[in-house]
């Protein structure tokens, strides 16, 4: 039977809990004692539940109660759902009170060392009871996870204008923009270059789902530098982007944190252009902020360099 799948969501959860108590105790009298209600109240509840379901759930006898086929279908289908609901509700209530045994943090790998590691040390010292769960995600994946309630904080770069209306945001640094280019590029010997020097190049972009708004941002930077950008390919990861730099002879604009990477055939050069900077930030859900999250946010170093 598919009874549990067809029940309306208006079904009273308290009636279900009473039904499960009767089944577990084997009698209305024992269930009434456990629930601290009168037997007549429990009887009325079961009558209401049976009316809602559309059929008898229990067979009553002097020796107790037994499940009907309909009652068995309701028990098997609804009890696991209600148990899961209770677990979720308990977790939600904990978070509403600013309490949680877990702290789920999203981050981009390139920012972990300078920024996240010192804050994690402070968090462990202040809240040794909290279990930290780290997730290495793209900025776009972190934003989605924040929206879905799957992260308590996210360390990401360049999406500031898109986040401030949805989440609390704290800017940690303005990172210089670097141009990753093939090691045999004519500009590879220069220590610093201008964006206008790259007007004849093809660029590596990023899917909007991974780095929201970055292609439009790069397009605007290049327009201000006097040329129209041409994207040869969207890369779905930093490793992929650096690979495209080599295979396509392209240029990728990346935050300065990535310049320490060692990629065969790739060199990084700083850009002189004003405004050509990535914003590194931490974002966390609006509402009551738990003590562990506050500790993490306050311990993250603010280095407005670049």
HUBELHU-V145670 format. One line per field, one symbol per residue. psi: psi as a letter, one per 20 degrees, with the letter a starting at -180 (. if undefined). burial: 1 if it has 24 or more other C-alpha atoms within 12 Angstrom, else 0. A space follows every 50 residues. Layout:
psi=???
burial=???
This chain:
psi=qkghiipqiipphhhghgghggghhjqhghhgggilrqhhghghghgggh hghjrqhqpqrhibqqprhgggggghhhghghghghgghggghghhjkpq iqoopqrphiigghghghhhghghghmiipopopooqrgghggghghjki qhqporqmkghihhihrpppphqopqpqoprqijqhihiqhqrqhhijhj rqqpaqqhhgnpihhhghggghghijrpqophqppjrgggghghgghikr ppoqqhhiiiqoppjpqppqpippimqqpprpqqqqappqghggggghip ponmr.
burial=00010000000000111111111001111011000000000110110011 00100111100000111001111110011001000000000000100011 01111111111100110011001000100001011111111111110011 11111111110010001111111111111111101010000011101110 11111110011111101110110000001110111111101111110111 11111111100000011111100001111111111000110111111011 100001
